[in-house]
Amino acid sequence: MALPVPMLLAVQEMPVEISGADTAWLLVSTALVLLMTPALGFFYGGLVRSKNILNTLMMSFASLGVVGVAWALLGYSLAFAPGSAWIGGTDYALLSGVGLSGAPAASTVPHVLFMAFQGTFAIITAALISGAVVERMRFGPYLVFIGLWSLVVYAPIAHWVWGGGWLGSLGALDFAGGTVVHVNAGIAAVVAALVVGARQDYGRRALLPHNVTYALLGAGLLWFGWFGFNGGSALGATETAALAFVNTMLAPAATLVMWMILDSLRDRKITAVGAATGIVVGLVAVTPAAGFIGPVAAIVLGAVAALPSYFIILYRSRTRLDDSLDVFAAHGVGGAAGAVLTGVLAAEVWGGAAGPMDGNTGLILTQIIAILGAAAYSAVATLVLLKVLGVFMPLRRTVAEEGVGLDVVLHGEEGYAKGEGAVLVRP
């Protein structure tokens, strides 16, 4: 209090310095999350038929380019620039003003790095939708769709929660994207599957995974990358990052155990596809809660979140909905379960917002409002986008082309060359 007023004002206005530790952690986290998109390609790729392996991989890899560029040019601005409660402005369009000084949302790391980190989230969210339309959607329309979807659907919802929008102001908790990423992509996947239609062989013959080892590899790499997804969302090398890191280890472990128990009770067999799916569901479920709950609560969350996703996968297989790789059950339902359980288990003692254990019973209702708001907008906007796109270009291949396989038809290549290993013998 003895400081002169001008000196006191100078102290208050002194800019926060860039932290080397925080910057280093966010650099690593950005690389980890970027790796998740190729990992998703292998997870999805192993679950389709061999004639569509390259196309399925390309649906993930292409998002790295299309959505990555769209995010830098406009998406980041719509999500994080100052704007209204519904959408950000254009202050950061073409990365204007996005430089080496601290980011407004993370003052101890360079703004340009924060933009890149958030861009990896947009990339994988769009790629997730591909799991619902693999083996029949045309590649060109798919590229246009994910580019526009990242701007029209993902960016506004990210703004609602993380960019100063209405859900963030309401007090909704979403540490790393349970609602923004997973509920959003899961609902969009259902809409896309309905609009594009089922595969020709769906319901007529078994559409079996061609390489379960790819699916296991993809799930393992997703788990590895998810440490950056959740841990990096602390935006610094902090105690919260450590908590999110540990919870990202424990929750999927609990989901995996529960999934194996359910498989064993149902069929007396523990399947590798089920194990890989359980890991992903656990990762999805802990995403909104990672920095708000304790480690024991993470184990509880992981175990409980397995139940709705497991039984919805069983139910979906008996319907005409060809959500080919169960994006809705794994990501939509898993994300919603995790978001609601965040409202139940969040505790101030772990540095999170007050939850029911701290007397804030209203948090559960806030979480439900966030889920329903994001789901409703995603469903309507995705439907409109696909219907309009369908007016200008067909969304799926012909029956004959689908029968041949999309690798040859769309890419002119095969995932597994015939005659490999043959030896040319000269006379």
C-alpha positions in Angstrom: 0.0 0.0 0.0 3.0 2.3 0.4 3.7 2.1 -3.4 3.0 5.4 -5.3 -0.1 5.1 -7.5 1.8 5.4 -10.8 4.2 2.6 -9.7 1.3 0.4 -8.6 -0.5 0.8 -11.9 2.8 -0.1 -13.7 3.0 -3.3 -11.7 -0.6 -4.2 -12.5 -0.2 -3.6 -16.2 3.1 -5.5 -16.5 2.6 -8.2 -19.2 2.9 -11.8 -18.2 6.1 -13.3 -19.5 6.2 -16.3 -21.7 7.0 -19.4 -19.7 9.6 -21.8 -21.1 8.1 -24.7 -19.2 4.6 -24.0 -20.3 5.6 -23.5 -23.9 7.6 -26.7 -23.9 4.7 -28.7 -22.5 2.3 -27.2 -25.0 4.7 -27.9 -27.9 4.8 -31.6 -26.9 1.1 -31.7 -26.4 0.4 -30.2 -29.8 2.5 -32.9 -31.4 0.8 -35.6 -29.4 -2.7 -34.5 -30.4 -1.7 -34.2 -34.0 -0.5 -37.8 -33.9 -4.0 -38.8 -32.8 -5.5 -38.2 -36.2 -3.2 -40.7 -38.0 -3.9 -43.0 -35.0 -7.6 -42.6 -35.6 -7.0 -43.6 -39.2 -5.5 -46.9 -38.2 -8.1 -47.5 -35.5 -10.9 -47.0 -38.1 -8.9 -48.6 -40.9 -8.5 -51.9 -39.1 -12.3 -52.2 -38.6 -13.3 -51.9 -42.3 -12.9 -54.4 -45.2 -9.5 -54.6 -46.9 -10.8 -53.0 -50.1 -11.4 -49.8 -48.3 -8.4 -49.5 -46.0 -6.7 -46.7 -47.9 -9.8 -44.6 -48.3 -10.5 -44.9 -44.6 -7.0 -43.9 -43.7 -7.2 -41.0 -46.2 -10.4 -39.7 -44.6 -8.3 -39.0 -41.4 -5.1 -37.9 -43.1 -7.0 -35.5 -45.4 -8.4 -33.7 -42.3 -4.9 -32.7 -41.3 -4.7 -30.6 -44.5 -8.2 -29.4 -45.2 -9.3 -28.6 -41.6 -5.8 -27.5 -40.6 -5.8 -24.8 -43.3 -9.4 -23.8 -42.7 -8.7 -23.4 -39.0 -5.7 -21.1 -39.6 -7.5 -19.0 -42.2 -10.8 -18.5 -40.4 -11.8 -21.2 -37.9 -9.6 -20.0 -35.1 -10.9 -16.5 -35.3 -14.6 -17.7 -35.2 -13.8 -19.8 -32.1 -11.5 -17.5 -30.1 -11.6 -13.9 -31.3 -13.8 -11.5 -29.4 -17.4 -11.6 -30.6 -20.9 -12.3 -29.4 -22.1 -15.1 -27.1 -22.7 -17.2 -30.2 -19.7 -16.7 -32.5 -16.3 -15.1 -32.5 -15.4 -12.2 -34.7 -12.9 -11.9 -37.5 -10.0 -10.2 -35.6 -7.8 -13.3 -36.0 -8.8 -14.1 -39.6 -5.8 -15.0 -41.7 -4.0 -15.2 -38.3 -4.0 -11.4 -38.0 -2.6 -10.5 -34.6 -1.7 -14.1 -33.8 2.0 -13.7 -33.0 4.7 -14.6 -30.4 3.2 -12.7 -27.5 1.1 -14.5 -25.0 -2.3 -15.7 -26.1 -5.3 -14.0 -24.5 -6.6 -17.4 -23.2 -3.1 -18.6 -22.2 -0.8 -15.7 -21.5 2.3 -17.8 -20.6 2.5 -19.4 -24.1 2.9 -17.8 -27.5 -0.4 -17.0 -29.2 0.6 -18.8 -32.4 1.2 -22.0 -30.4 -2.1 -21.8 -28.6 -3.7 -21.5 -32.1 -1.9 -24.6 -33.3 -2.8 -26.6 -30.3 -6.5 -25.7 -30.6 -6.2 -26.5 -34.4 -5.3 -30.1 -33.6 -8.6 -30.5 -31.8 -10.6 -29.2 -34.8 -8.7 -31.6 -37.1 -9.5 -34.7 -35.2 -13.1 -33.7 -34.4 -13.9 -33.5 -38.1 -12.0 -36.8 -38.8 -14.1 -38.6 -36.2 -17.2 -38.2 -38.3 -15.7 -40.3 -41.1 -16.2 -43.5 -39.0 -20.0 -43.2 -39.7 -19.7 -43.0 -43.5 -16.7 -45.2 -44.4 -16.9 -47.5 -47.3 -19.5 -45.5 -49.3 -19.0 -41.7 -49.3 -17.3 -40.0 -52.2 -14.0 -38.4 -51.2 -14.4 -35.0 -52.9 -17.7 -34.2 -51.2 -16.3 -35.5 -47.9 -13.4 -33.0 -48.2 -15.7 -30.1 -48.8 -17.9 -31.3 -46.0 -15.3 -31.5 -43.3 -13.8 -28.1 -44.3 -17.2 -26.4 -44.1 -18.2 -28.3 -41.0 -15.2 -27.2 -39.1 -16.2 -23.6 -39.7 -20.0 -23.8 -39.5 -20.3 -26.3 -36.6 -17.1 -26.9 -34.7 -15.9 -23.3 -34.4 -19.1 -21.9 -33.0 -19.5 -24.7 -30.4 -15.8 -24.2 -29.4 -16.6 -20.5 -29.0 -19.6 -21.3 -26.8 -17.6 -23.2 -24.3 -14.0 -22.0 -24.5 -14.1 -18.7 -26.4 -16.3 -16.6 -24.1 -19.6 -17.8 -25.4 -22.9 -18.6 -23.6 -22.1 -22.1 -22.3 -18.9 -20.9 -20.7 -20.7 -18.0 -19.1 -23.3 -20.4 -17.9 -20.6 -22.3 -16.0 -20.5 -25.5 -18.1 -17.4 -27.5 -17.5 -15.5 -29.1 -20.5 -11.9 -29.5 -19.7 -10.7 -30.8 -23.0 -13.7 -31.4 -25.3 -16.3 -33.9 -24.1 -19.0 -31.6 -25.5 -17.1 -29.5 -28.0 -15.3 -32.5 -29.6 -17.1 -35.8 -28.8 -20.8 -35.0 -28.4 -20.5 -32.7 -31.4 -18.8 -35.3 -33.6 -21.1 -38.1 -32.4 -24.3 -36.3 -33.2 -22.9 -35.2 -36.6 -21.9 -38.8 -37.3 -25.5 -40.0 -36.8 -26.8 -37.3 -39.1 -24.2 -38.1 -41.8 -24.9 -41.8 -41.6 -28.6 -41.2 -42.1 -28.2 -38.7 -45.0 -25.6 -40.8 -46.9 -27.4 -44.0 -46.3 -26.3 -47.5 -45.3 -23.7 -49.6 -47.1 -25.2 -52.0 -49.8 -24.2 -55.1 -47.8 -25.3 -53.8 -44.4 -27.7 -56.2 -42.8 -27.3 -58.8 -45.5 -23.8 -60.2 -44.7 -21.3 -59.8 -41.9 -19.1 -56.8 -42.5 -16.1 -58.0 -40.5 -12.9 -56.0 -39.6 -10.1 -57.0 -41.9 -7.2 -56.2 -39.5 -7.9 -56.1 -35.8 -4.2 -55.5 -35.1 -4.5 -52.1 -36.8 -7.4 -51.3 -34.5 -5.4 -52.2 -31.4 -2.4 -50.2 -32.7 -4.6 -47.2 -33.4 -6.3 -47.4 -29.9 -2.8 -47.6 -28.3 -1.6 -44.6 -30.2 -4.8 -42.7 -29.4 -4.2 -43.3 -25.7 -0.6 -42.1 -26.0 -1.7 -39.0 -27.9 -4.6 -38.3 -25.4 -2.0 -37.4 -22.7 -1.4 -34.3 -24.8 -5.1 -33.9 -25.5 -6.1 -33.8 -21.8 -2.8 -32.8 -20.2 -2.1 -30.1 -22.7 -5.5 -28.5 -22.0 -4.2 -27.2 -18.7 -2.2 -24.9 -21.1 0.9 -25.1 -19.0 3.2 -27.4 -17.0 1.1 -27.1 -13.9 -0.4 -29.2 -11.1 -3.7 -29.4 -13.2 -1.7 -30.8 -16.1 -0.4 -33.5 -13.8 -3.9 -34.3 -12.6 -5.3 -34.5 -16.1 -2.4 -36.7 -17.1 -3.0 -39.2 -14.3 -6.7 -39.3 -14.9 -6.1 -40.0 -18.6 -4.2 -43.1 -17.5 -6.7 -44.3 -14.9 -10.2 -43.7 -16.4 -9.5 -45.7 -19.7 -7.9 -48.5 -17.6 -11.2 -48.8 -15.6 -13.3 -48.7 -18.8 -11.2 -51.4 -20.3 -11.6 -53.6 -17.2 -15.4 -53.0 -17.2 -15.6 -53.7 -21.0 -13.8 -57.0 -20.6 -16.1 -58.0 -17.7 -19.2 -57.2 -19.8 -17.8 -59.1 -22.8 -17.1 -62.1 -20.6 -20.5 -62.1 -19.0 -22.2 -61.8 -22.4 -20.3 -64.3 -24.6 -17.6 -65.8 -22.3 -15.1 -64.3 -24.8 -13.1 -61.1 -24.3 -12.7 -59.6 -27.8 -9.8 -57.5 -29.0 -12.2 -55.1 -30.9 -14.1 -54.7 -27.6 -10.9 -53.9 -25.7 -9.9 -51.3 -28.3 -13.3 -49.8 -28.2 -13.4 -49.7 -24.4 -10.1 -47.9 -24.3 -11.4 -45.2 -26.6 -14.7 -44.9 -24.7 -12.8 -44.4 -21.5 -10.6 -41.7 -23.1 -13.6 -39.9 -24.4 -15.5 -40.0 -21.1 -12.6 -38.6 -19.0 -12.0 -35.8 -21.5 -14.5 -33.2 -20.0 -13.5 -34.1 -16.4 -9.7 -34.6 -16.6 -8.7 -31.5 -14.7 -11.7 -31.3 -12.4 -11.9 -34.6 -10.6 -9.6 -36.7 -8.5 -7.9 -40.0 -9.5 -10.3 -42.3 -7.6 -13.2 -40.4 -9.2 -11.6 -41.0 -12.6 -11.6 -44.7 -12.0 -15.3 -44.5 -11.0 -16.1 -42.4 -14.1 -14.3 -44.8 -16.4 -16.1 -47.8 -15.1 -19.6 -46.2 -15.1 -19.1 -44.7 -18.6 -18.5 -48.1 -20.1 -22.1 -49.2 -19.5 -24.2 -46.9 -21.8 -21.7 -47.1 -24.7 -21.5 -50.9 -24.5 -25.2 -51.5 -24.6 -25.9 -48.9 -27.2 -23.4 -50.6 -29.5 -25.3 -53.8 -29.0 -28.6 -52.1 -29.7 -27.4 -50.2 -32.8 -26.3 -53.4 -34.5 -29.9 -54.5 -34.6 -31.2 -51.3 -36.3 -31.0 -50.0 -39.8 -28.6 -47.2 -38.7 -25.3 -47.9 -40.4 -23.1 -45.8 -38.1 -20.3 -48.1 -39.4 -17.8 -47.8 -36.6 -20.1 -46.7 -33.8 -19.0 -43.1 -33.6 -22.2 -42.1 -31.8 -22.0 -44.8 -29.2 -18.3 -44.3 -28.5 -18.0 -40.5 -28.8 -21.5 -39.1 -28.6 -22.7 -41.3 -25.7 -19.2 -41.5 -24.1 -18.8 -37.8 -24.3 -22.3 -37.1 -22.8 -21.8 -39.6 -20.0 -18.4 -38.0 -19.2 -19.9 -34.5 -19.2 -22.7 -35.5 -16.9 -20.4 -37.4 -14.6 -18.2 -34.3 -14.5 -21.1 -32.5 -13.0 -21.4 -35.2 -10.4 -17.8 -35.7 -9.5 -16.1 -32.3 -9.9 -14.6 -31.1 -6.6 -12.9 -27.9 -5.5 -10.3 -29.9 -3.6 -8.8 -30.9 -6.9 -8.8 -27.4 -8.3 -12.0 -27.7 -10.2 -15.3 -26.0 -10.0 -17.6 -26.8 -7.1 -19.8 -29.8 -7.7 -22.5 -31.6 -5.8 -20.0 -32.7 -3.1 -19.3 -29.0 -2.5 -23.0 -28.1 -2.4 -23.4 -27.1 -6.1 -26.1 -29.4 -7.3 -27.0 -27.1 -10.1 -23.8 -28.1 -12.0 -25.4 -31.3 -13.2 -28.3 -29.4 -14.9 -25.7 -27.0 -16.4 -23.9 -29.9 -17.9 -27.1 -31.4 -19.4 -28.0 -28.0 -20.9 -24.5 -27.8 -22.5 -24.9 -31.3 -24.0 -28.4 -30.7 -25.4 -27.4 -27.3 -26.8 -24.3 -28.6 -28.6 -26.2 -31.7 -29.8 -29.1 -29.7 -31.2 -27.0 -27.2 -33.1 -24.7 -29.9 -34.4 -27.6 -32.0 -35.7 -29.4 -29.2 -37.4 -26.3 -27.5 -38.9 -24.8 -30.9 -40.1 -28.1 -31.8 -41.7 -28.4 -28.5 -43.6 -24.8 -28.6 -44.7 -25.1 -32.2 -46.1 -28.4 -31.5 -47.8 -27.1 -28.4 -49.5 -23.9 -30.1 -50.5 -25.9 -33.0 -51.9 -27.6 -30.6 -54.3 -24.3 -29.8 -56.0 -22.6 -33.1 -55.9 -23.6 -36.8 -55.2 -22.5 -37.8 -51.7 -21.9 -41.5 -52.3 -20.5 -43.9 -54.9 -22.6 -46.2 -57.1 -23.5 -49.8 -56.1 -20.9 -51.2 -58.5 -18.1 -48.9 -57.3 -18.9 -49.7 -53.7 -18.6 -53.4 -54.6 -15.2 -53.0 -56.2 -14.0 -51.0 -53.2 -13.2 -47.3 -52.7 -9.4 -47.7 -52.7 -9.2 -48.5 -56.4 -12.2 -46.4 -57.4 -11.3 -43.2 -55.6 -7.5 -43.4 -55.2 -6.3 -45.7 -57.9 -4.3 -47.7 -55.4 -4.6 -50.8 -53.3 -3.7 -51.2 -49.6 -2.4 -54.7 -50.2 -0.7 -55.2 -53.6 -1.6 -58.6 -55.2 1.3 -60.8 -56.0 3.6 -59.2 -53.5 6.7 -61.3 -53.0 6.8 -62.8 -56.4 10.3 -63.4 -57.8 11.1 -62.5 -61.4 13.2 -65.3 -62.9 15.1 -64.6 -66.1 15.9 -67.4 -68.5 
